[in-house]
Amino acid sequence: MPEERWQMTGSGPEAYERHLVPAIFAPWAAALVELARLQPGERVLDAACGTGVVARAAAARVGAAGKVTGVDLNSGMLEVARTTAGEAGQAIAWREGNLEALPFADSAFDVALCQQGLQFCPDKAAVISELRRVLRDGGRLALSVWRDIRHFPYMLALTSALADHVGVEASRRMSAPCSFGSADALRTLMKQGGFKDVQIRIDVLPMRVPSLEAFLPAQCVASPLAADIGALDERARVAFFDDIRRRLLPYMDDAGLAVPFEAHSVVATR
């Protein structure tokens, strides 16, 4: 599948922070920070920081003596990150930049974190090389990427419904988050990039939302497919969302939707 940068415009970043972060990315951020074993006073980079959920979790761990920096390619996501951290009283530095050419000096960080960003980068080897470059000797990298789509019932439901109601191209673009789901390829990339003590594990966390009917439209706004869904007429849009709900019925209970998300979580040493 051709790789592409998965960027959001307009109200997408705000919708991402409001809806996707609580349902999906905050629990995974907590798991990634735990995996990284952050210590007070450490210098931490959150690469592909998005709206900053990992950076905020990291800042709480390293404390006032530490320093957390978030970097992302998307200025809209960074603006939301800056506002959200400011409202929480957290002093986090934010930089716009490309993971394939990070705007930081060699050995600038003790720990680098990257949650669900690597799979969107065209030159993954360059990203790993850059993350290694900005880490001090003995520094740590912790990152996560979604597993292959066959392990991902929620994404299977979305991409299948997109193929049937919107088009194959839209379905292909929506599968991008699962485009680097091979543990073997990930391990090879890390080792060829010079990292040592590479440890990969499968993590499984549920996405739980009380109302799938409310979540689905918000989730579509918070994705690069907002325009595709917005172009559907009302009847087609209702049919699209109804199809997704039908496919996810096995994951519904009395409290709403509880569907498993699976990721490869990696920790390695520079």
Secondary structure, 3 states (H helix, E strand, C coil): CCCCCCCCCCCHHHHHHHHHHHHHHHHHHHHHHHHHCCCCCCEEEEECCCCCHHHHHHHHHHCCCCEEEEEECCHHHHHHHHHHHHHCCCCCEEEECECCECCCCCCCEEEEEEECCHHHCCCHHHHHHHHHHCEEEEEEEEEEEECCHHHCHHHHHHHHHHHHHCCHHHHHHHCHHHCCCCHHHHHHHHHHCCCEEEEEEEEEEEEEECCHHHHHHHHHHCCCCHHHHHCCCHHHHHHHHHHHHHHCHHHEECCEEEEEEEEEEEEEEC
